[in-house]
Amino acid sequence: MLLLELAEEEDRILVSADTDFAALLTLSRKAKPSLILFREPDVIRARDYVARILRSLSLLKEELETGCVVVFRHGRLRVRTLPFGASQP
């Protein structure tokens, strides 16, 4: 079973620095699983990733529960609702 399928089935959130997951979510046209994508060149330790996620979690809770991609890049957050290409309310 693919990691994306397992995460969707178990209602989990993927955390990665691999942009391929965002591409696969785009192709799937599904609303789940949510993805937290790190594009921060200065973050290299797991505890630093965890600290950034925990600081932002309360702001992202609703979006992560409904399906989104959160990108951490250059100290900023970008949130895109899944599925990509769907009309937004």
DRENTORKOL-3810 file (N, C-alpha, C; in nm, 4 decimals):
REM DRENTORKOL-3810
@n.u->0.0853; n.v->-0.1183; n.w->0.0000; ca.u->0.0000; ca.v->0.0000; ca.w->0.0000; c.u->0.0895; c.v->0.1241; c.w->0.0000
@n.u->0.0544; n.v->0.2194; n.w->-0.0816; ca.u->0.1307; ca.v->0.3434; ca.w->-0.0881; c.u->0.1113; c.v->0.4246; c.w->0.0394
@n.u->0.2124; n.v->0.5014; n.w->0.0714; ca.u->0.2078; ca.v->0.5827; ca.w->0.1923; c.u->0.0898; c.v->0.6794; c.w->0.1921
@n.u->0.0612; n.v->0.7420; n.w->0.0788; ca.u->-0.0535; ca.v->0.8325; ca.w->0.0717; c.u->-0.1850; c.v->0.7598; c.w->0.0986
@n.u->-0.1990; n.v->0.6417; n.w->0.0453; ca.u->-0.3212; ca.v->0.5637; ca.w->0.0671; c.u->-0.3362; c.v->0.5247; c.w->0.2133
@n.u->-0.2269; n.v->0.4836; n.w->0.2745; ca.u->-0.2299; ca.v->0.4464; ca.w->0.4154; c.u->-0.2638; c.v->0.5669; c.w->0.5027
@n.u->-0.2028; n.v->0.6819; n.w->0.4735; ca.u->-0.2316; ca.v->0.8032; ca.w->0.5506; c.u->-0.3781; c.v->0.8432; c.w->0.5357
@n.u->-0.4325; n.v->0.8306; n.w->0.4153; ca.u->-0.5736; ca.v->0.8623; ca.w->0.3936; c.u->-0.6618; c.v->0.7651; c.w->0.4716
@n.u->-0.6315; n.v->0.6372; n.w->0.4615; ca.u->-0.7119; ca.v->0.5349; ca.w->0.5286; c.u->-0.7116; c.v->0.5537; c.w->0.6804
@n.u->-0.5966; n.v->0.5899; n.w->0.7368; ca.u->-0.5840; ca.v->0.6057; ca.w->0.8812; c.u->-0.6068; c.v->0.7494; c.w->0.9280
@n.u->-0.6482; n.v->0.8374; n.w->0.8373; ca.u->-0.6749; ca.v->0.9786; ca.w->0.8662; c.u->-0.5552; c.v->1.0437; c.w->0.9361
@n.u->-0.4400; n.v->1.0274; n.w->0.8734; ca.u->-0.3157; ca.v->1.0842; ca.w->0.9260; c.u->-0.2703; c.v->1.2012; c.w->0.8403
@n.u->-0.1718; n.v->1.2746; n.w->0.8904; ca.u->-0.1113; ca.v->1.3867; ca.w->0.8204; c.u->0.0325; c.v->1.3496; c.w->0.7895
@n.u->0.0712; n.v->1.3654; n.w->0.6631; ca.u->0.2091; ca.v->1.3379; ca.w->0.6252; c.u->0.2948; c.v->1.4605; c.w->0.6522
@n.u->0.4170; n.v->1.4374; n.w->0.6966; ca.u->0.5153; ca.v->1.5438; ca.w->0.7156; c.u->0.6376; c.v->1.5038; c.w->0.6356
@n.u->0.6817; n.v->1.5913; n.w->0.5450; ca.u->0.7923; ca.v->1.5547; ca.w->0.4577; c.u->0.8628; c.v->1.6791; c.w->0.4051
@n.u->0.9801; n.v->1.6570; n.w->0.3501; ca.u->1.0516; ca.v->1.7608; ca.w->0.2755; c.u->1.0547; c.v->1.7237; c.w->0.1274
@n.u->0.9838; n.v->1.6190; n.w->0.0920; ca.u->0.9813; ca.v->1.5666; ca.w->-0.0444; c.u->0.8621; c.v->1.6237; c.w->-0.1205
@n.u->0.8893; n.v->1.7053; n.w->-0.2211; ca.u->0.7822; ca.v->1.7696; ca.w->-0.2976; c.u->0.7031; c.v->1.6719; c.w->-0.3836
@n.u->0.7540; n.v->1.5505; n.w->-0.3993; ca.u->0.6797; ca.v->1.4509; ca.w->-0.4773; c.u->0.5434; c.v->1.4215; c.w->-0.4158
@n.u->0.5325; n.v->1.4299; n.w->-0.2846; ca.u->0.4024; ca.v->1.4046; ca.w->-0.2208; c.u->0.2987; c.v->1.5077; c.w->-0.2655
@n.u->0.3383; n.v->1.6338; n.w->-0.2768; ca.u->0.2450; ca.v->1.7372; ca.w->-0.3238; c.u->0.2026; c.v->1.7089; c.w->-0.4676
@n.u->0.2965; n.v->1.6651; n.w->-0.5500; ca.u->0.2637; ca.v->1.6315; ca.w->-0.6891; c.u->0.1661; c.v->1.5144; c.w->-0.6954
@n.u->0.1891; n.v->1.4138; n.w->-0.6125; ca.u->0.0989; ca.v->1.2979; ca.w->-0.6097; c.u->-0.0405; c.v->1.3372; c.w->-0.5603
@n.u->-0.0467; n.v->1.4268; n.w->-0.4626; ca.u->-0.1780; ca.v->1.4741; ca.w->-0.4153; c.u->-0.2506; c.v->1.5511; c.w->-0.5253
@n.u->-0.1773; n.v->1.6284; n.w->-0.6026; ca.u->-0.2367; ca.v->1.7020; ca.w->-0.7137; c.u->-0.2979; c.v->1.6052; c.w->-0.8139
@n.u->-0.2238; n.v->1.5024; n.w->-0.8476; ca.u->-0.2729; ca.v->1.4033; ca.w->-0.9447; c.u->-0.3903; c.v->1.3228; c.w->-0.8916
@n.u->-0.3923; n.v->1.2989; n.w->-0.7603; ca.u->-0.4991; ca.v->1.2171; ca.w->-0.7025; c.u->-0.6333; c.v->1.2889; c.w->-0.6988
@n.u->-0.6293; n.v->1.4222; n.w->-0.6933; ca.u->-0.7510; ca.v->1.5046; ca.w->-0.6833; c.u->-0.8354; c.v->1.4700; c.w->-0.5615
@n.u->-0.7685; n.v->1.4215; n.w->-0.4558; ca.u->-0.8369; ca.v->1.3878; ca.w->-0.3316; c.u->-0.8177; c.v->1.4976; c.w->-0.2285
@n.u->-0.9064; n.v->1.5002; n.w->-0.1293; ca.u->-0.8991; ca.v->1.6001; ca.w->-0.0228; c.u->-0.8146; c.v->1.5534; c.w->0.0954
@n.u->-0.7734; n.v->1.4278; n.w->0.0948; ca.u->-0.6940; ca.v->1.3731; ca.w->0.2048; c.u->-0.5886; c.v->1.2816; c.w->0.1476
@n.u->-0.4791; n.v->1.2641; n.w->0.2115; ca.u->-0.4395; ca.v->1.3137; ca.w->0.3428; c.u->-0.3820; c.v->1.4542; c.w->0.3329
@n.u->-0.3805; n.v->1.5239; n.w->0.4440; ca.u->-0.3126; ca.v->1.6526; ca.w->0.4497; c.u->-0.1619; c.v->1.6281; c.w->0.4501
@n.u->-0.0896; n.v->1.7298; n.w->0.4065; ca.u->0.0554; ca.v->1.7213; ca.w->0.3970; c.u->0.1175; c.v->1.8466; c.w->0.4565
@n.u->0.2158; n.v->1.8285; n.w->0.5415; ca.u->0.2989; ca.v->1.9386; ca.w->0.5888; c.u->0.4321; c.v->1.9222; c.w->0.5173
@n.u->0.4666; n.v->2.0212; n.w->0.4356; ca.u->0.5849; ca.v->2.0146; ca.w->0.3514; c.u->0.6862; c.v->2.1193; c.w->0.3963
@n.u->0.8056; n.v->2.0743; n.w->0.4266; ca.u->0.9117; ca.v->2.1656; ca.w->0.4685; c.u->1.0033; c.v->2.1964; c.w->0.3519
@n.u->1.0165; n.v->2.3237; n.w->0.3220; ca.u->1.1081; ca.v->2.3733; ca.w->0.2192; c.u->1.2023; c.v->2.4749; c.w->0.2842
@n.u->1.2424; n.v->2.4455; n.w->0.4064; ca.u->1.3291; ca.v->2.5322; ca.w->0.4855; c.u->1.4724; c.v->2.4791; c.w->0.4801
@n.u->1.5618; n.v->2.5474; n.w->0.4112; ca.u->1.6989; ca.v->2.4973; ca.w->0.4008; c.u->1.7752; c.v->2.4977; c.w->0.5330
@n.u->1.7328; n.v->2.5798; n.w->0.6279; ca.u->1.8058; ca.v->2.5895; ca.w->0.7551; c.u->1.7575; c.v->2.4895; c.w->0.8603
@n.u->1.6500; n.v->2.4170; n.w->0.8321; ca.u->1.5980; ca.v->2.3195; ca.w->0.9283; c.u->1.6551; c.v->2.1825; c.w->0.8921
@n.u->1.7355; n.v->2.1268; n.w->0.9843; ca.u->1.7977; ca.v->1.9981; ca.w->0.9551; c.u->1.7737; c.v->1.8931; c.w->1.0632
@n.u->1.7280; n.v->1.9352; n.w->1.1804; ca.u->1.7057; ca.v->1.8391; ca.w->1.2888; c.u->1.5568; c.v->1.8175; c.w->1.3095
@n.u->1.5221; n.v->1.6949; n.w->1.3422; ca.u->1.3813; ca.v->1.6591; ca.w->1.3622; c.u->1.3172; c.v->1.7464; c.w->1.4689
@n.u->1.3867; n.v->1.7755; n.w->1.5776; ca.u->1.3266; ca.v->1.8565; ca.w->1.6843; c.u->1.2925; c.v->1.9983; c.w->1.6361
@n.u->1.3682; n.v->2.0495; n.w->1.5372; ca.u->1.3368; ca.v->2.1810; ca.w->1.4814; c.u->1.2092; c.v->2.1755; c.w->1.3973
@n.u->1.1919; n.v->2.0662; n.w->1.3235; ca.u->1.0672; ca.v->2.0472; ca.w->1.2481; c.u->0.9488; c.v->2.0400; c.w->1.3443
@n.u->0.9634; n.v->1.9611; n.w->1.4470; ca.u->0.8557; ca.v->1.9433; ca.w->1.5456; c.u->0.8213; c.v->2.0761; c.w->1.6117
@n.u->0.9218; n.v->2.1532; n.w->1.6483; ca.u->0.8978; ca.v->2.2828; ca.w->1.7134; c.u->0.8179; c.v->2.3757; c.w->1.6225
@n.u->0.8514; n.v->2.3794; n.w->1.4951; ca.u->0.7778; ca.v->2.4662; ca.w->1.4020; c.u->0.6341; c.v->2.4194; c.w->1.3821
@n.u->0.6160; n.v->2.2901; n.w->1.3750; ca.u->0.4796; ca.v->2.2373; ca.w->1.3611; c.u->0.3972; c.v->2.2712; c.w->1.4849
@n.u->0.4513; n.v->2.2456; n.w->1.6014; ca.u->0.3764; ca.v->2.2694; ca.w->1.7257; c.u->0.3411; c.v->2.4167; c.w->1.7433
@n.u->0.4305; n.v->2.5069; n.w->1.7042; ca.u->0.4009; ca.v->2.6509; ca.w->1.7148; c.u->0.2841; c.v->2.6917; c.w->1.6246
@n.u->0.2649; n.v->2.6208; n.w->1.5158; ca.u->0.1634; ca.v->2.6589; ca.w->1.4169; c.u->0.0375; c.v->2.5735; c.w->1.4214
@n.u->0.0391; n.v->2.4683; n.w->1.4972; ca.u->-0.0693; ca.v->2.3700; ca.w->1.4935; c.u->-0.2060; c.v->2.4282; c.w->1.5242
@n.u->-0.2156; n.v->2.5150; n.w->1.6229; ca.u->-0.3470; ca.v->2.5703; ca.w->1.6581; c.u->-0.4049; c.v->2.6538; c.w->1.5431
@n.u->-0.3193; n.v->2.7166; n.w->1.4639; ca.u->-0.3664; ca.v->2.7957; ca.w->1.3495; c.u->-0.4083; c.v->2.7077; c.w->1.2320
@n.u->-0.3525; n.v->2.5887; n.w->1.2253; ca.u->-0.3726; ca.v->2.5018; ca.w->1.1095; c.u->-0.4699; c.v->2.3870; c.w->1.1322
@n.u->-0.5167; n.v->2.3718; n.w->1.2546; ca.u->-0.5967; ca.v->2.2557; ca.w->1.2926; c.u->-0.7134; c.v->2.2293; c.w->1.1971
@n.u->-0.7953; n.v->2.3289; n.w->1.1737; ca.u->-0.9147; ca.v->2.3105; ca.w->1.0904; c.u->-0.8783; c.v->2.2725; c.w->0.9471
@n.u->-0.7812; n.v->2.3412; n.w->0.8887; ca.u->-0.7412; ca.v->2.3108; ca.w->0.7515; c.u->-0.6837; c.v->2.1702; c.w->0.7400
@n.u->-0.5997; n.v->2.1315; n.w->0.8377; ca.u->-0.5413; ca.v->1.9973; ca.w->0.8350; c.u->-0.6486; c.v->1.8897; c.w->0.8485
@n.u->-0.7520; n.v->1.9161; n.w->0.9254; ca.u->-0.8594; ca.v->1.8184; ca.w->0.9430; c.u->-0.9433; c.v->1.8014; c.w->0.8169
@n.u->-0.9598; n.v->1.9085; n.w->0.7388; ca.u->-1.0421; ca.v->1.9000; ca.w->0.6179; c.u->-0.9623; c.v->1.8632; c.w->0.4940
@n.u->-0.8306; n.v->1.8819; n.w->0.4975; ca.u->-0.7453; ca.v->1.8450; ca.w->0.3848; c.u->-0.6746; c.v->1.9639; c.w->0.3239
@n.u->-0.5430; n.v->1.9679; n.w->0.3398; ca.u->-0.4657; ca.v->2.0785; ca.w->0.2840; c.u->-0.3191; c.v->2.0397; c.w->0.2727
@n.u->-0.2447; n.v->2.1259; n.w->0.2061; ca.u->-0.1000; ca.v->2.1179; ca.w->0.2042; c.u->-0.0488; c.v->2.2451; c.w->0.2694
@n.u->0.0332; n.v->2.2280; n.w->0.3721; ca.u->0.0957; ca.v->2.3403; ca.w->0.4411; c.u->0.2427; c.v->2.3386; c.w->0.4030
@n.u->0.2908; n.v->2.4516; n.w->0.3527; ca.u->0.4315; ca.v->2.4613; ca.w->0.3142; c.u->0.5013; c.v->2.5597; c.w->0.4066
@n.u->0.6037; n.v->2.5117; n.w->0.4739; ca.u->0.6915; ca.v->2.5960; ca.w->0.5530; c.u->0.8086; c.v->2.6334; c.w->0.4626
@n.u->0.8265; n.v->2.7633; n.w->0.4359; ca.u->0.9358; ca.v->2.8072; ca.w->0.3477; c.u->0.9800; c.v->2.9473; c.w->0.3855
@n.u->1.1078; n.v->2.9620; n.w->0.4092; ca.u->1.1689; ca.v->3.0915; ca.w->0.4414; c.u->1.0973; c.v->3.1610; c.w->0.5572
@n.u->1.0619; n.v->3.0845; n.w->0.6598; ca.u->0.9989; ca.v->3.1409; ca.w->0.7780; c.u->0.8519; c.v->3.1756; c.w->0.7614
@n.u->0.7932; n.v->3.1376; n.w->0.6509; ca.u->0.6521; ca.v->3.1670; ca.w->0.6243; c.u->0.5744; c.v->3.0379; c.w->0.6060
@n.u->0.4434; n.v->3.0524; n.w->0.6176; ca.u->0.3515; ca.v->2.9408; ca.w->0.5954; c.u->0.2643; c.v->2.9695; c.w->0.4745
@n.u->0.2418; n.v->2.8677; n.w->0.3967; ca.u->0.1455; ca.v->2.8772; ca.w->0.2873; c.u->0.0523; c.v->2.7586; c.w->0.3007
@n.u->-0.0769; n.v->2.7836; n.w->0.2934; ca.u->-0.1766; ca.v->2.6771; ca.w->0.3072; c.u->-0.2597; c.v->2.6727; c.w->0.1801
@n.u->-0.2684; n.v->2.5538; n.w->0.1219; ca.u->-0.3532; ca.v->2.5337; ca.w->0.0041; c.u->-0.4508; c.v->2.4216; c.w->0.0339
@n.u->-0.5762; n.v->2.4481; n.w->0.0101; ca.u->-0.6827; ca.v->2.3516; ca.w->0.0358; c.u->-0.6815; c.v->2.2416; c.w->-0.0705
@n.u->-0.7061; n.v->2.1206; n.w->-0.0254; ca.u->-0.7194; ca.v->2.0072; ca.w->-0.1160; c.u->-0.8664; c.v->1.9826; c.w->-0.1466
@n.u->-0.9004; n.v->1.9265; n.w->-0.2594; ca.u->-0.8130; ca.v->1.8911; ca.w->-0.3694; c.u->-0.7748; c.v->2.0141; c.w->-0.4508
@n.u->-0.6547; n.v->2.0129; n.w->-0.5075; ca.u->-0.6096; ca.v->2.1221; ca.w->-0.5918; c.u->-0.6968; c.v->2.1301; c.w->-0.7146
@n.u->-0.7268; n.v->2.2503; n.w->-0.7569; ca.u->-0.8077; ca.v->2.2694; ca.w->-0.8759; c.u->-0.9571; c.v->2.2689; c.w->-0.8506
@n.u->-0.9993; n.v->2.2333; n.w->-0.7308; ca.u->-1.1426; ca.v->2.2338; ca.w->-0.6983; c.u->-1.1871; c.v->2.3767; c.w->-0.6731
@n.u->-1.3111; n.v->2.4064; n.w->-0.7047; ca.u->-1.3626; ca.v->2.5409; ca.w->-0.6784; c.u->-1.3741; c.v->2.5606; c.w->-0.5271
@n.u->-1.3326; n.v->2.6764; n.w->-0.4821; ca.u->-1.3350; ca.v->2.7081; ca.w->-0.3390; c.u->-1.4637; c.v->2.7827; c.w->-0.3050
@n.u->-1.5214; n.v->2.7552; n.w->-0.1868; ca.u->-1.6462; ca.v->2.8225; ca.w->-0.1508; c.u->-1.6248; c.v->2.9699; c.w->-0.1235
END
